[in-house]
Amino acid sequence: MNSLGEQIRAVLPYQRRNAASFALLLFAMVLTLSAFAEVGLARDGYLPAGLFTYGGALLVLALAAYFVQAKFLPYADPLLLPLAVALNGLGLAMIYRLDLDTSEGHKVAQLAGKKLIPDDANATQQLIWTFVGIVLFVGAVMIMRETTKPDAPLSFTPKTAQRYTYLIGLTAIILLLLPIVPGIGAQINGARVWIHVGPLSVQPGEFAKLLLVVFFAGYLVNKRQAMSLIGKKIGPFSLPRARDLGPIVVIWFFCLGVLFMQKDLGTALLFFGLFVSMLYIATQRVSWVAIGVGLLAVGVFVATQLPFMAHVNQRIDIWQNPKPYFDGGCLLDSGKVVPVNPDTTIYKQFKAQGSGYPGYAACAKLGGEYSDSRQLMMGLFSLGEGGVLGKGLGQGEPWRTPLSFSDFIFDSMGEELGLTGLMALLLVYALIVQRGMKTAVAARDPYLKLFAGGVSFVLGLQVFVIVGGVTKLIPLTGLTTPFLSQGGSSLMANWILIAILVRMSHDARKPAPQAIQDEGMTQIVSTR
């Protein structure tokens, strides 16, 4: 019986789908340009300049990406590029709407005496990062010319990366550890996940996640037989041997190390979840998932008991009861939360002394750990204001939520697009993951199956973690919303991710080489 991948390849349309991709790309741009137009019409009553500058620039970049894909990867999945452009475009439109220099609503609210949170929404900077991301997409598509020919000159393909599995894994670990290096690492909002390179701030974990997918795929493709066939049967679970269990324990401790040193629960959850999911894809054994979830639960429990992990405890406390931390709360060693918001006496004392951050100073004097749940609560208020259909782009007040342009851009979308718009965005993400998983199933090489599956899963897991955090489904983490949030690291890494999926989907969908029928001709087959 043919495998599932062979059955899918048998029904895949081998004809080129460039026309369908182009039509979908135009539809994505219509959505983006309509979003820019609605912002201007709602704010000023006429079409904004951003419709022609930001929207026009994105249209040129999207068309350039399409023509490169059509030339070098004519059999690529027709949905991946248009879906990515749609997300990137809608995110750019929302950031443009939140930009302090272009938001007339912000100025009106300021004149009315409303309390505002200063932010750094910058549509111009986001457009520059979009340009860099699409250039990386084009470069990756042109370099990854043929995954079935790993020795082709001047090409580095997903299959080529298999030969450098351990070197790539070491590189990923170095990138993850860079933020804790004195002098270049920076702690922002309690988590140490950034590094400074000249005037730029980079989040190396965004690139490390792709390198870890390469490492996990290379390791598991060689170990999957032992992990799936050898072990002891205990009840409904098949437990692996200790020598096979070792790697997952090592990754478990490594993720805890990232959590301890960087105080970043989101990164640890993302990387550990990625490894456990790829273990399941490789072995098809539920026992691996059960062991992985159990180890993660134990690790989080231990972290919450350590006194120097107060930041993680605060995230969990805010998730359970955010009210004591609203506008500033101080977690003492005794476990008690003392308010240090602007209405408290100790806050007013430090403000009178000229302290730039009275809440932090007050909490430092009390000997506790400072945190503020205003982000989470204002984000939930924004979702409530949006309701089912939203207030309309340009007609809400999303800037009242801290970091409304980055960590909480999903809530900003919810206020102005409503639950209906958020469901549409989640469906776009789901389609990208589904097309990636379909590419994984249809891939002919086991390594490429794991690679495509891991890349697709890491995107889906990242969306779940950040959306779950800002909607209070799970404790809030510092991950970005792919393609929507402002920031260069995330945007560049995700455009590379799309380029990888596009490359592998082309190989999975293209027709197999035709056999030579003339008896007088000789076919030469390379064994390299």
Backbone torsions as a table, in degrees:
resi	resn	phi	psi	omega
1	MET	NA	137.4	179.5
2	ASN	-68.2	151.0	177.2
3	SER	-71.2	166.7	179.6
4	LEU	-61.3	-38.9	178.5
5	GLY	-61.8	-40.8	178.7
6	GLU	-66.8	-36.8	178.1
7	GLN	-65.4	-39.3	178.8
8	ILE	-67.7	-43.3	179.5
9	ARG	-63.2	-29.5	-178.3
10	ALA	-67.8	-27.8	-178.2
11	VAL	-106.4	-1.3	179.0
12	LEU	-66.9	140.4	176.5
13	PRO	-74.3	112.8	-177.1
14	TYR	-79.6	-11.9	178.1
15	GLN	-68.5	155.3	179.5
16	ARG	-69.7	137.4	-177.6
17	ARG	-109.9	34.1	-177.5
18	ASN	-64.4	-38.5	-179.9
19	ALA	-64.4	-42.7	178.8
20	ALA	-63.9	-42.5	178.4
21	SER	-62.3	-40.9	-179.8
22	PHE	-65.5	-41.8	178.8
23	ALA	-63.9	-42.0	178.3
24	LEU	-67.1	-35.7	177.8
25	LEU	-64.4	-42.1	176.7
26	LEU	-62.9	-39.0	177.4
27	PHE	-63.5	-40.5	177.5
28	ALA	-61.8	-39.6	179.3
29	MET	-71.4	-32.8	175.3
30	VAL	-62.3	-42.5	176.2
31	LEU	-59.8	-45.5	-177.9
32	THR	-64.8	-48.6	-179.0
33	LEU	-65.3	-33.5	176.8
34	SER	-66.0	-37.5	178.0
35	ALA	-63.7	-44.9	176.8
36	PHE	-61.2	-43.6	-178.9
37	ALA	-63.2	-41.5	-179.0
38	GLU	-65.4	-37.8	177.5
39	VAL	-59.8	-47.3	-179.1
40	GLY	-67.6	-42.4	-178.9
41	LEU	-66.2	-38.5	-179.8
42	ALA	-72.3	-32.3	-175.1
43	ARG	-86.8	-46.5	-171.8
44	ASP	-119.2	-15.0	-179.1
45	GLY	89.2	7.2	176.7
46	TYR	-149.1	166.2	-177.5
47	LEU	-64.4	134.1	-176.3
48	PRO	-80.2	159.8	176.0
49	ALA	-65.2	-27.8	-179.8
50	GLY	-63.6	-23.2	177.8
51	LEU	-61.5	-35.1	-176.1
52	PHE	-94.6	-28.9	179.9
53	THR	-85.9	-65.6	-178.0
54	TYR	-68.9	-48.6	-179.9
55	GLY	-64.0	-42.5	178.7
56	GLY	-65.3	-40.2	178.4
57	ALA	-64.1	-42.2	178.6
58	LEU	-64.3	-37.3	178.3
59	LEU	-61.3	-44.1	178.7
60	VAL	-63.1	-43.6	179.8
61	LEU	-64.2	-42.3	-179.4
62	ALA	-64.8	-40.8	179.0
63	LEU	-66.6	-38.1	177.5
64	ALA	-62.5	-43.9	178.1
65	ALA	-62.3	-39.9	-179.5
66	TYR	-63.8	-45.7	-176.4
67	PHE	-67.5	-34.7	175.4
68	VAL	-66.2	-44.0	178.4
69	GLN	-63.1	-42.6	-178.8
70	ALA	-64.3	-32.4	-178.1
71	LYS	-78.2	-45.9	-173.2
72	PHE	-95.2	-26.7	-177.7
73	LEU	-131.7	67.3	-173.9
74	PRO	-66.6	-22.3	-178.7
75	TYR	-98.3	11.7	-177.6
76	ALA	-65.3	157.7	177.8
77	ASP	-57.4	127.7	-174.5
78	PRO	-75.2	-9.8	-174.8
79	LEU	-93.9	-29.2	-169.0
80	LEU	-60.3	-51.8	-178.4
81	LEU	-64.0	-48.7	178.4
82	PRO	-59.8	-38.0	179.1
83	LEU	-64.7	-42.7	178.8
84	ALA	-64.7	-41.5	178.9
85	VAL	-63.7	-40.1	179.5
86	ALA	-61.4	-46.6	178.9
87	LEU	-63.8	-46.8	-179.8
88	ASN	-60.6	-42.4	-178.7
89	GLY	-67.4	-42.8	179.0
90	LEU	-66.9	-36.8	175.7
91	GLY	-63.9	-41.8	178.5
92	LEU	-63.8	-39.7	178.5
93	ALA	-64.1	-40.8	178.9
94	MET	-68.5	-39.1	177.8
95	ILE	-65.8	-38.9	174.8
96	TYR	-60.0	-40.3	179.6
97	ARG	-67.0	-30.8	-178.8
98	LEU	-90.1	-9.6	-177.3
99	ASP	-60.8	129.9	-177.2
100	LEU	-60.0	-31.2	-177.2
101	ASP	-77.4	-15.7	-175.0
102	THR	-119.2	-6.3	-175.4
103	SER	-91.8	97.8	177.2
104	GLU	-65.6	-32.5	179.1
105	GLY	-63.2	-34.1	178.2
106	HIS	-64.1	-41.5	-179.8
107	LYS	-66.3	-40.7	178.8
108	VAL	-62.3	-43.5	179.8
109	ALA	-64.8	-36.2	179.6
110	GLN	-66.3	-41.2	177.5
111	LEU	-66.0	-29.4	179.4
112	ALA	-78.5	-4.2	177.9
113	GLY	83.5	16.0	178.9
114	LYS	-75.1	148.6	179.2
115	LYS	-76.0	124.8	-177.6
116	LEU	-120.6	154.7	176.8
117	ILE	-106.2	117.4	178.7
118	PRO	-61.9	136.1	177.2
119	ASP	-135.7	-179.3	-174.7
120	ASP	-125.6	38.5	176.8
121	ALA	-61.5	128.9	-174.8
122	ASN	-142.0	98.8	-177.2
123	ALA	-68.4	-34.7	179.9
124	THR	-63.7	-45.2	178.6
125	GLN	-63.5	-39.2	179.0
126	GLN	-65.6	-36.7	176.8
127	LEU	-64.5	-38.2	177.6
128	ILE	-63.7	-43.8	178.8
129	TRP	-67.1	-33.2	174.9
130	THR	-62.4	-43.4	176.7
131	PHE	-58.5	-46.1	179.9
132	VAL	-63.9	-42.2	-179.6
133	GLY	-62.7	-43.8	-180.0
134	ILE	-70.6	-33.3	173.8
135	VAL	-62.0	-40.6	176.9
136	LEU	-65.4	-38.2	176.5
137	PHE	-60.4	-48.2	-179.7
138	VAL	-62.7	-44.1	179.1
139	GLY	-62.2	-42.3	179.4
140	ALA	-64.6	-40.7	179.0
141	VAL	-62.5	-40.6	-177.8
142	MET	-74.5	-30.9	179.6
143	ILE	-78.1	-43.6	-178.7
144	MET	-81.0	76.7	-171.5
145	ARG	-82.2	-34.7	-174.8
146	GLU	-156.0	104.9	-177.6
147	THR	-71.7	-18.2	179.0
148	THR	-86.3	-2.0	178.1
149	LYS	-126.6	80.6	-174.1
150	PRO	-66.7	-16.2	-177.9
151	ASP	-100.9	12.2	179.1
152	ALA	-62.7	139.5	-177.6
153	PRO	-66.2	145.6	176.2
154	LEU	55.4	36.4	177.5
155	SER	-139.4	139.0	175.1
156	PHE	-126.4	113.5	-172.5
157	THR	-114.2	166.3	173.6
158	PRO	-54.5	-36.0	179.0
159	LYS	-70.4	-35.5	177.5
160	THR	-62.1	-36.4	-176.8
161	ALA	-62.2	-21.0	-179.4
162	GLN	-62.3	-28.3	-179.0
163	ARG	-74.3	-15.7	-177.4
164	TYR	-117.9	37.3	-173.6
165	THR	-55.7	-53.2	-174.0
166	TYR	-73.9	-32.9	175.7
167	LEU	-65.2	-41.1	178.4
168	ILE	-67.8	-38.0	176.4
169	GLY	-62.8	-40.4	177.3
170	LEU	-64.5	-40.0	178.1
171	THR	-62.1	-40.4	178.8
172	ALA	-62.5	-41.5	179.3
173	ILE	-64.8	-40.4	178.5
174	ILE	-62.1	-43.1	178.6
175	LEU	-61.6	-38.6	-179.5
176	LEU	-69.2	-30.3	-177.4
177	LEU	-87.1	-13.4	-178.3
178	LEU	-56.7	-39.9	-178.1
179	PRO	-62.5	-18.2	179.7
180	ILE	-95.1	1.5	178.0
181	VAL	-76.5	125.3	180.0
182	PRO	-61.2	138.4	176.9
183	GLY	101.0	-33.4	-179.8
184	ILE	-117.5	-23.9	178.4
185	GLY	-79.2	151.8	-179.1
186	ALA	-139.1	139.3	176.9
187	GLN	-100.7	121.7	-178.9
188	ILE	-128.6	126.5	179.5
189	ASN	56.3	37.8	174.8
190	GLY	86.9	-13.9	-178.4
191	ALA	-112.6	139.3	-178.7
192	ARG	-104.8	83.0	-176.3
193	VAL	-127.4	9.2	-175.8
194	TRP	-116.3	153.8	170.3
195	ILE	-130.6	152.3	178.7
196	HIS	-104.3	123.7	175.5
197	VAL	-119.2	94.2	-174.7
198	GLY	64.5	-129.0	179.0
199	PRO	-82.5	-3.9	-174.5
200	LEU	-99.9	150.3	171.9
201	SER	-112.0	129.4	-175.7
202	VAL	-124.4	141.1	175.6
203	GLN	-105.0	94.2	-173.3
204	PRO	-64.2	-21.0	179.1
205	GLY	-62.0	-26.7	178.8
206	GLU	-64.6	-35.4	178.4
207	PHE	-85.2	-30.9	179.3
208	ALA	-63.1	-30.9	-177.9
209	LYS	-64.8	-36.8	177.5
210	LEU	-69.3	-40.3	179.2
211	LEU	-66.8	-34.9	177.8
212	LEU	-67.5	-33.4	174.9
213	VAL	-61.2	-42.7	178.2
214	VAL	-61.9	-45.5	-178.6
215	PHE	-64.1	-48.1	-179.2
216	PHE	-61.3	-42.3	-179.9
217	ALA	-63.8	-43.2	179.7
218	GLY	-65.2	-37.9	-179.8
219	TYR	-72.3	-45.4	-173.1
220	LEU	-73.4	-27.8	-179.2
221	VAL	-65.9	-24.7	178.3
222	ASN	-91.6	-23.7	-174.7
223	LYS	-106.4	-0.9	-171.4
224	ARG	-65.2	-33.5	-178.7
225	GLN	-65.2	-46.1	179.7
226	ALA	-65.6	-37.2	-177.9
227	MET	-73.6	-27.3	-175.5
228	SER	-95.5	-22.1	-173.0
229	LEU	-110.5	-24.3	-173.4
230	ILE	-109.6	131.5	178.3
231	GLY	159.7	176.3	-179.5
232	LYS	-101.3	144.8	-179.9
233	LYS	-96.3	117.4	177.2
234	ILE	-127.8	105.2	-177.8
235	GLY	63.5	-133.4	-179.0
236	PRO	-82.0	-5.2	-174.8
237	PHE	-107.4	146.7	172.8
238	SER	-106.5	107.8	-176.9
239	LEU	-84.6	134.6	-179.6
240	PRO	-76.6	167.0	175.9
241	ARG	-69.2	159.1	-178.9
242	ALA	-61.7	-37.8	-179.4
243	ARG	-67.1	-28.4	177.1
244	ASP	-84.7	-26.3	178.6
245	LEU	-74.7	-20.8	-176.2
246	GLY	-53.9	-48.7	-177.4
247	PRO	-58.6	-40.6	-178.7
248	ILE	-68.4	-31.9	176.9
249	VAL	-68.4	-39.8	177.5
250	VAL	-61.5	-46.5	179.1
251	ILE	-63.7	-35.7	177.6
252	TRP	-60.2	-49.7	178.7
253	PHE	-65.0	-35.2	179.1
254	PHE	-65.1	-43.7	178.6
255	CYS	-63.9	-37.7	175.8
256	LEU	-64.9	-35.5	177.0
257	GLY	-63.5	-42.3	176.1
258	VAL	-60.8	-42.2	179.9
259	LEU	-63.0	-45.1	-177.5
260	PHE	-66.7	-46.3	-172.7
261	MET	-78.1	-35.7	-175.4
262	GLN	-104.0	-8.1	-178.4
263	LYS	55.3	43.3	-175.3
264	ASP	-125.2	96.8	-179.7
265	LEU	-67.4	-34.1	-177.5
266	GLY	-64.9	-44.5	179.6
267	THR	-63.5	-44.3	179.3
268	ALA	-61.7	-43.9	179.8
269	LEU	-64.5	-41.2	-178.3
270	LEU	-63.7	-48.7	-175.7
271	PHE	-70.3	-40.9	-179.9
272	PHE	-69.0	-41.1	176.8
273	GLY	-62.1	-36.5	177.9
274	LEU	-61.6	-45.8	-177.5
275	PHE	-66.5	-42.6	-179.7
276	VAL	-65.3	-39.7	179.6
277	SER	-65.4	-40.3	179.2
278	MET	-69.9	-31.1	173.0
279	LEU	-60.9	-42.7	179.8
280	TYR	-66.9	-41.7	178.6
281	ILE	-60.5	-39.1	-176.1
282	ALA	-76.0	-37.1	-171.0
283	THR	-108.5	-21.7	-176.7
284	GLN	63.7	24.9	-177.8
285	ARG	-108.6	121.2	179.6
286	VAL	-67.6	-25.4	-178.5
287	SER	-60.0	-35.0	178.2
288	TRP	-63.7	-40.1	179.5
289	VAL	-66.0	-43.4	179.9
290	ALA	-62.6	-42.8	178.3
291	ILE	-63.9	-44.0	-179.2
292	GLY	-62.6	-45.8	179.3
293	VAL	-63.7	-39.5	178.2
294	GLY	-62.9	-44.3	178.7
295	LEU	-63.9	-39.5	179.4
296	LEU	-65.2	-41.0	178.7
297	ALA	-63.5	-41.6	177.9
298	VAL	-64.0	-42.4	-179.4
299	GLY	-62.9	-43.3	179.1
300	VAL	-65.5	-39.3	178.8
301	PHE	-62.4	-44.6	179.1
302	VAL	-63.0	-40.3	-178.8
303	ALA	-62.4	-37.2	-179.0
304	THR	-71.8	-15.2	179.8
305	GLN	-92.2	-8.0	-177.3
306	LEU	-89.6	133.2	-175.4
307	PRO	-66.1	-29.8	-177.9
308	PHE	-83.8	4.5	176.0
309	MET	-107.9	38.3	-178.0
310	ALA	-62.4	-29.3	-179.3
311	HIS	-62.6	-41.3	178.2
312	VAL	-67.4	-41.0	177.4
313	ASN	-60.1	-39.4	179.2
314	GLN	-64.2	-40.2	178.3
315	ARG	-59.5	-41.1	179.7
316	ILE	-70.1	-40.5	178.4
317	ASP	-62.9	-42.8	180.0
318	ILE	-64.7	-36.5	177.8
319	TRP	-63.4	-41.2	-178.4
320	GLN	-77.0	-41.2	-176.8
321	ASN	-150.3	89.5	-175.1
322	PRO	-76.9	-14.0	-172.0
323	LYS	-60.3	-44.1	-178.5
324	PRO	-62.9	-21.1	-177.7
325	TYR	-96.7	1.9	-175.2
326	PHE	-63.8	126.1	-177.7
327	ASP	65.1	12.6	174.5
328	GLY	126.3	121.7	175.8
329	GLY	-139.9	151.3	-176.1
330	CYS	-121.6	116.7	179.5
331	LEU	-88.3	115.0	-180.0
332	LEU	-85.2	166.8	179.9
333	ASP	-61.8	-26.0	179.9
334	SER	-75.2	-8.9	-177.8
335	GLY	94.2	-2.5	179.6
336	LYS	-84.3	142.2	178.6
337	VAL	-103.4	120.7	-180.0
338	VAL	-106.4	124.5	178.6
339	PRO	-65.0	136.7	173.6
340	VAL	-132.1	42.2	-179.1
341	ASN	-84.9	172.7	-176.4
342	PRO	-59.4	-14.5	179.6
343	ASP	-87.1	-8.1	-176.6
344	THR	-86.9	156.6	-178.2
345	THR	-67.6	-42.6	-177.0
346	ILE	-66.2	-33.0	176.0
347	TYR	-65.3	-45.0	-178.7
348	LYS	-64.9	-32.6	178.6
349	GLN	-63.7	-47.5	-178.6
350	PHE	-71.3	-31.0	177.1
351	LYS	-68.1	-38.2	177.4
352	ALA	-65.6	-28.9	178.4
353	GLN	-78.4	-2.9	177.7
354	GLY	87.8	18.2	179.4
355	SER	-68.7	134.5	179.7
356	GLY	-69.1	-29.7	-179.9
357	TYR	-130.8	80.1	-175.4
358	PRO	-57.7	-38.1	-179.0
359	GLY	-64.1	-45.5	177.5
360	TYR	-61.9	-44.4	-178.5
361	ALA	-63.9	-40.5	179.3
362	ALA	-64.7	-41.8	-179.9
363	CYS	-68.1	-36.7	177.8
364	ALA	-62.9	-37.6	178.2
365	LYS	-66.8	-35.5	178.6
366	LEU	-76.4	-11.1	179.3
367	GLY	78.1	29.4	-179.2
368	GLY	-119.4	-168.9	-179.2
369	GLU	-112.3	124.7	-175.0
370	TYR	-87.4	143.9	172.7
371	SER	-157.4	162.4	-176.7
372	ASP	-138.7	125.2	-179.1
373	SER	-94.5	10.5	-177.2
374	ARG	-59.5	-38.6	178.1
375	GLN	-53.1	-56.0	-175.0
376	LEU	-63.0	-45.9	-175.5
377	MET	-70.3	-40.9	178.0
378	MET	-67.5	-33.3	175.2
379	GLY	-64.0	-40.3	177.0
380	LEU	-67.0	-37.5	175.9
381	PHE	-62.5	-38.4	178.9
382	SER	-62.4	-42.8	178.1
383	LEU	-62.8	-39.5	178.0
384	GLY	-65.6	-38.4	178.6
385	GLU	-64.9	-35.7	-178.3
386	GLY	-68.7	-34.8	179.9
387	GLY	62.7	-144.5	-175.1
388	VAL	-83.3	-43.3	-173.9
389	LEU	-107.2	-10.0	177.8
390	GLY	82.0	167.1	179.5
391	LYS	-87.0	-12.3	-176.9
392	GLY	98.9	142.6	-179.8
393	LEU	-60.0	129.6	179.5
394	GLY	87.0	1.1	-174.8
395	GLN	-116.7	-2.6	177.6
396	GLY	-100.8	-165.8	177.6
397	GLU	-130.9	56.8	-176.8
398	PRO	-66.8	-19.9	-178.4
399	TRP	-68.4	-12.0	179.0
400	ARG	-72.1	-11.1	175.8
401	THR	-93.7	126.4	177.1
402	PRO	-58.3	140.0	-179.6
403	LEU	55.7	40.6	-179.6
404	SER	-66.4	-16.8	-177.5
405	PHE	-95.4	-9.6	-177.0
406	SER	-126.8	-88.9	-176.1
407	ASP	-60.7	-34.3	-173.7
408	PHE	-112.5	28.6	178.7
409	ILE	-68.7	-24.8	176.9
410	PHE	-64.6	-40.3	177.0
411	ASP	-68.9	-34.9	176.3
412	SER	-61.7	-42.3	175.4
413	MET	-61.7	-39.8	-178.1
414	GLY	-64.6	-35.3	-180.0
415	GLU	-68.5	-36.7	-173.8
416	GLU	-100.3	-21.0	177.3
417	LEU	-108.1	-15.2	177.8
418	GLY	77.2	-179.1	179.3
419	LEU	-61.0	-34.5	179.7
420	THR	-62.7	-45.5	178.7
421	GLY	-65.2	-38.9	178.8
422	LEU	-65.1	-39.4	177.6
423	MET	-63.6	-36.9	177.4
424	ALA	-65.3	-41.5	177.8
425	LEU	-62.8	-43.8	179.5
426	LEU	-64.5	-34.5	176.8
427	LEU	-66.0	-35.4	176.6
428	VAL	-63.6	-45.5	176.1
429	TYR	-60.8	-43.0	-179.8
430	ALA	-62.0	-36.8	178.3
431	LEU	-65.9	-40.5	178.1
432	ILE	-61.7	-45.7	179.6
433	VAL	-63.9	-41.8	-179.3
434	GLN	-63.6	-42.5	179.7
435	ARG	-67.1	-35.6	176.6
436	GLY	-66.2	-42.5	178.0
437	MET	-65.8	-36.4	177.1
438	LYS	-64.5	-38.9	175.4
439	THR	-62.7	-40.1	179.4
440	ALA	-62.6	-43.6	-179.5
441	VAL	-66.2	-37.3	-176.3
442	ALA	-82.1	-13.6	-179.1
443	ALA	-63.0	144.2	-176.7
444	ARG	-85.4	-28.7	-175.3
445	ASP	-95.8	133.3	-179.5
446	PRO	-58.6	-37.5	179.3
447	TYR	-64.0	-43.5	179.7
448	LEU	-67.4	-31.8	174.6
449	LYS	-60.0	-48.1	-179.8
450	LEU	-66.3	-39.8	-179.4
451	PHE	-61.7	-52.1	-178.9
452	ALA	-64.3	-40.3	178.2
453	GLY	-64.1	-41.2	179.4
454	GLY	-67.1	-42.9	178.9
455	VAL	-61.8	-41.2	179.7
456	SER	-67.7	-42.3	-177.2
457	PHE	-67.4	-38.8	-177.3
458	VAL	-64.2	-33.9	176.1
459	LEU	-67.9	-46.7	179.7
460	GLY	-62.8	-41.0	-179.7
461	LEU	-67.0	-39.0	179.1
462	GLN	-63.1	-41.9	177.5
463	VAL	-63.1	-42.2	-179.9
464	PHE	-62.9	-43.7	-176.0
465	VAL	-66.0	-45.7	-177.1
466	ILE	-74.5	-40.8	178.9
467	VAL	-67.7	-39.8	175.8
468	GLY	-62.6	-34.4	-179.8
469	GLY	-70.3	-46.8	-176.1
470	VAL	-75.5	-15.0	175.9
471	THR	-102.2	6.2	176.9
472	LYS	67.5	24.3	173.8
473	LEU	-76.8	-38.1	177.2
474	ILE	-134.1	167.4	177.3
475	PRO	-58.0	142.9	-176.3
476	LEU	-68.1	137.5	177.0
477	THR	-124.7	173.4	-175.5
478	GLY	-97.3	22.2	179.5
479	LEU	-76.3	161.3	179.3
480	THR	-99.4	156.4	174.4
481	THR	-85.1	115.0	-173.5
482	PRO	-53.2	131.1	176.6
483	PHE	72.5	-23.8	-177.3
484	LEU	-91.0	-45.9	-173.9
485	SER	-67.3	148.4	175.2
486	GLN	-72.5	136.5	178.7
487	GLY	146.2	140.9	-175.2
488	GLY	-82.6	-37.8	-176.4
489	SER	-60.2	-49.7	-178.9
490	SER	-63.8	-43.1	-176.9
491	LEU	-64.9	-43.9	179.4
492	MET	-64.5	-45.7	-178.5
493	ALA	-62.9	-39.4	-177.4
494	ASN	-74.8	-30.1	174.4
495	TRP	-69.3	-35.4	173.6
496	ILE	-64.5	-39.7	177.6
497	LEU	-58.9	-44.5	178.9
498	ILE	-64.2	-38.5	178.9
499	ALA	-62.1	-39.5	178.7
500	ILE	-64.0	-45.8	179.7
501	LEU	-64.8	-39.8	177.9
502	VAL	-62.1	-43.3	179.5
503	ARG	-61.4	-46.2	-177.4
504	MET	-73.8	-31.3	176.9
505	SER	-67.4	-33.8	176.0
506	HIS	-61.5	-44.8	-179.5
507	ASP	-66.6	-34.9	-178.8
508	ALA	-74.7	-28.4	-173.9
509	ARG	-97.4	-16.9	-176.1
510	LYS	-72.7	150.4	-179.2
511	PRO	-68.3	150.2	177.2
512	ALA	-69.4	152.2	178.3
513	PRO	-58.7	136.7	-179.5
514	GLN	-80.2	137.5	178.2
515	ALA	-70.0	146.0	178.4
516	ILE	-78.8	125.2	-172.9
517	GLN	-90.2	-29.5	-177.2
518	ASP	-67.4	125.9	-177.8
519	GLU	-68.4	-23.8	-177.4
520	GLY	-80.6	-4.9	-178.1
521	MET	-102.4	150.6	-180.0
522	THR	-114.3	130.7	179.2
523	GLN	-97.5	129.8	179.5
524	ILE	-101.0	123.9	-179.0
525	VAL	-114.6	126.3	178.7
526	SER	-76.4	135.3	177.7
527	THR	-99.0	3.9	-179.2
528	ARG	-74.4	NA	NA
